[in-house]
Amino acid sequence: MRRLIRELAYLHSPDEPFTLASGRLSPHFFDMKPVMMNPECAHILGVLIHQIIEDTGGVDAIGGLELGAVPLTGIVIAKSGKGSDLRGFIVRKEPKGRGGRKTGNPPGVEGSTISSGDRIVLLEDVTTTGGSAISCADLLEEMGCIVTACITILDREEGGVEAFEKRGIPLIPLFKKSDITGG
């Protein structure tokens, strides 16, 4: 899987750094969409995430912020199998005002109904500082949910683990930047 992430997602440009969603500049860039859209990778991601979910105890719903969590949520839900009670959701960065009419979710929270008391695992494709996913956790906790963990495909090792730890939520990376870049 490391080889596939390196081949499909990793760009390195020491002379022209990339501007990340966090606003930081970095010579390393990871675009996980090609990884999530690759059948072999999607299968492996689904299996790995389900193993972690089983270890975290009872989980009612999984999901996270658009755009990265959208395909990842679909992968995990599809791997849940027939008869599973695991629900999926998406949190929009900017509520459109259309979602939630049927589910009763607040604006910006779409997909399955999310209820107070639900045990949630957040999903993220790439984590740098954790700021976006922590904002998502704040919204879900305001709804009365219990955010038990955040699973990310890749931790850039730039403060995300510490930010989540400070917030009382474990960040569980499947891979770290150093696993892919070698340092």
C-alpha positions, 0 to 999 in steps of 0.5 A: 500500500505504501508503494501505491500511495507513493505512486498515486498520491505523492508529489515532491517539489523542493523548489516550488513548495505547495500551499496546503489547506492549513496555509502552510507551505511544504515540498511534500503534497499528497492527493489521496483521491487517486488512492481512494478511487483505485480498486485495490487501494479502496479494498485495503482502506476499507479492510484497515478501517474496519479493523480499527473500528472493531477495536474502538468498540461500538460505533454508530456512524462514520464520516467527516468533512467534504471532500476527502471524507466523501469517498472514504465514507463510501468505501467504509460503508460498502465494506460494512456489508449487508445488514450492517447498522453503521451509518455514514455522513458528510459535513459540508464546509459551507452548508448549502441549506438543502441537506438534512430535510429528510434526516433532521440533521442541522444544515451542513450535515448530510447523509444518514440521520445523526442523533445525540448520543451517537458514537462517531468515528471521523474519517480524513484523507490527509491530516496536517494540523487537524484543524478542519477535522477538529472543527467537524468534531466540535460541530458533532459534539454540539449535536450531542454526539460522542467522537471516539476517534479520527482515522486518517489515511495519512498523517503529515506529522505536522501537529495533527496527533498532538492537536487531537490528543489535546482535544481528547480524541485519538488520531489514528493514522493508517500511514505517516508521511515518513512511511511514504517519503522515507524520512 
